Amino acid sequence: MDTIARLKAALGPQGFSETQAEIAPLLEDWRGRKGHSPLLLKPASSEDVAAILSICHETRTPVVPIGGNTGLAGGQVAQGEVLLSLQRMNRVLAVDGGGMTLTAEAGAVLAQVQDRANEAGLMFPLTLASEGSCTIGGNIATNAGGNHVLRYGMVRALVLGLEVVLADGRVLPMLKHLHKDNTGYDLRQLFIGSEGTLGVVTKAVLRLFPKPAQQVVAFAAVPSPQGALVLLGRMQAATGGLLSAFELVPRIAVELVKRHIPGTRDPLAAPSPWYVLIEVSGGHGANLHDLAQNALASAVEKGEASDAIVAQTGAQARELWRIREGISEAQKREGASIKHDISVPVAKIPAFIAEATAAVTARFPGARPVTFGHLGDGNLHFNFNAPAGGDTGFLAYWDAMQLVVHDIVKSYEGSISAEHGIGNTKRDLLPRYKSAEELDAMRTLKQAFDPRGILNPGKVVAAS
């Protein structure tokens, strides 16, 4: 019996598909990268995943795990390998209100997890624009960030336990509810952010948090990124460190959102070169609405901001967030764009933006900078749209522009991938930006966990 037949027999008729109409949507990512695969595997349990990987390991059959197909670095795109989807493993298994944990299968959609936490009077703080389709397994595999990293950290700070199937089909039973466990190496952390190259996450225990009794959203106009940084310090001090989001937005992004996202509008009366979207959340103590409003009024009085609005209703808060969350979609509708997901130390963001923007626009005249993102934690989406009036050939500059930007990122002691991962799009860049010692350690881990190289081959780290 050949490998394909063995895999099909192991899963039964509901556990696989060879129909290209079903497979095709999983072979093109959000940025248009396309792949191909002869077989889609749809396990219904961890035991099914173990059976799949045992067969693939024995026969040296490469396999690509996929979650909600919302990754932005090509890590989930198969190039002829068998495709392993966890879409059938989508249950929330338990919610422990007292212990503030939630246990879910890897195929559970993020929004579903958020809803179950909410039903228990708690909150799972990971929020992403793709939360209606991305999965917990994919979030873990990419160490997703999102809008609330400033307050709650990235996914690796939100995971207490994991169940992982290794490349040879063995199961690592690490599904613990412990906040403290110092019994040797923390193996769990090796799989968070590994993009399916070391093992396949099948279940997770996630941390939940109390729902904030107060949540305040504001939008402020600032003269520059340096002004935004000053306002960040003011708001942190005024709210006692209760900022949950602090997002930098340029004027061009507001214009693109208004142009391409129906139902959006300018939140302030007069245009400004830069804005910040601010979210403050907390308990039953001080009136956060008044604290935020007073702090913003003081910033306007001192010239740190030219105008500001504090949402008075939940609907107004959602309108303000819609501007921020609509930027990526608006950029896509505007035409070709070259994107960079980078991070630098927070204090260096204004200098980085100035230097890198000048370098790119000098090298690529007409490129329109659309720099936005998580100022509070140092992560920027440092993007450039094609010149107005035409984008013919603009994407041909992708590699050259990335070198310009990433070399400057390195000079600021930053990272060329803050929250989107490496996949295959940045794999060959790593030797330029990571030390030989770090890369050697990564290859050693890959060899130890996946000696036959069957898990997501060609992603994250190249073979030595």
Secondary structure, 3 states (H helix, E strand, C coil): CCHHHHHHHHHCHHHEECCHHHHHHHHECCCCCECECCCEECCCCHHHHHHHHHHHHHHCCCEEEECCCCCCCCCCCCECCEEEECCCCCCEEEEECCCCEEEEECCCEHHHHHHHHHHCCEECCCCCCCCCCCEHHHHHHHCCCCCCHHHHCCHHHCEEEEEEECCCCCEEEECCCCCCCCCCCCHHHHHCCCCCCCCEEEEEEEECEECCCEEEEEEEEECCHHHHHHHHHHHHHHCCCCEEEEEEEEHHHHHHHHHHCCCCCCCCCCCCCEEEEEEEEECCCCCHHHHHHHHHHHHHHCCCCCEEEECCCHHHHHHHHHHHHCHHHHHHHHCCEECCEEECCHHHHHHHHHHHHHHHHHHCCCCEEEEEEEHHHCEEEEEEECCCCCCCCHHHHHHHHHHHHHHHHHHCCCECCCCCCCCCCCHHHHHHHCCHHHHHHHHHHHHHHCCCCCECCCCCCCCC
